[in-house]
Amino acid sequence: MLRPWFSLSDPIWQDFDRLNREMERIFNENYFSPTVSSSQRVAIPAVNIGETADKIYIYLFAPGLDPKDLDLTIEKNMLTISAGRDTSKELEEDKKVTGYYRKERFSGRFRRVIALPEGLDTSSIDAKYSNGILAVTINKKEEEQTKKIEVKVS
């Protein structure tokens, strides 16, 4: 008599079912719901990353930060940017507002970790914060840069 090669009662299928339920829970949570407090949400600033033949450019869009609060570190081609802001101090909320119907401005700390490509000269990092945009520039190593090769005609 032939036996089926699998059974839905096998433990492996129970693990898949548990994983499926957990993923459904994660994707069905509404992070923008008023029932979710702002302390439960994590706001991560948007980032653009581009390159030229000799540099990598990273732009982090985070208006309202104090540049003194920005902390940038690089280790093993991982750039970590962290900072925070307290909007209650900026708006003097405790003096003016007793409650909010909607509060979309992020208040708190964030941490953004960006994987960088190989071949960067991490000793040549330049970071500037202006008009709410953190611009980070990292040079590529000389041997990693794209070089134009001239073809000679003989």
Buried (B, 14 or more C-beta within 10 A) or exposed (E): EEEEEEEEEEEEEEEEEEEEEEEEEEEEEEEEEEEEEBEEEEBEBEBEBEBEEBBBEBBBEBEEBEEEEBEBEBEEEEBEBBBBBBBEEEEEBEEEEEEEEEBEBBBEBBEBEBEBEEEBBBEEBEBEBEEEBBBBBBBBEEEBEEEEEEEEEE
